[in-house]
Amino acid sequence: MTDKPSVDLAALLCSRLCHDMLSPVGALSNGIELLADENDPAMRKQCMDLLEQSAKTSTDKLKFFRLAFGAAGGFGEMVEVDEARSVIESLAANAKRIEANWAIETAKLPKDAVKVLLNFASMALDALVRGGTLDIGAEMRGGNSEIVVRAAGPKIAFDETIGKALEGNLPTEELSSRTAPAYMLSLLAEKSGGGLQYQLADDALVLGAVIPGPDGLIG
């Protein structure tokens, strides 16, 4: 990948972060303004509830971005699964009407696998526009991380340009902040010698990945 696409991808990921943070941070700002002008105890309590919820949503999203796009875990190769699980469950709770189910027995996964897991979960949550179930599975086998995320519900909304980006088939000039995370995963999979795939139906979206682990890491 040349320097310019790298810079463009970083810019698009920053745009995605700013877009996703705008709503909860804006709600914080509005809540503070309302609180400053409100004297009624009941209304002040509502303002405080708004501030508390907006602060929690902001924190949850920042934790997600740190793990999904950043250098979470410092320079170590492995990340605690419980940390990723906590972030995904918080996002699912914020989305409402979504039940998250887990099938992960290992305590840690390689950092790249956690990035894939989190981004898959985010795509699946976005697809469940009318609620549903989010099934997340991962295991280490032969040094590889095998990941499956399934979204099932009454209506699945999935932009297939995201699928093209996952497969590495979306031209860089067509990238947007919406497709940048999927394109990042395709680069990660290509670099590690792994692979990504997806299957889409009217009532389900399945995202799968095999990501070779760093040398010497066996689950």
Secondary structure, 3 states (H helix, E strand, C coil): CCHHHHHHHHHHHHHHHHHHHHHHHHHHHHHHHHHHHCCCHHHHHHHHHHHHHHHHHHHHHHHHHHHHCCCCCCCCCEEEHHHHHHHHHHHHHHHCCEEEEEEECCCEEEHHHHHHHHHHHHHHHHHECCCEEEEEEEEEECCEEEEEEEEECCCECCCHHHHHHHCCCCCHHHCCCCCHHHHHHHHHHHHHCCEEEEEEECCEEEEEEEEECCCCCCC
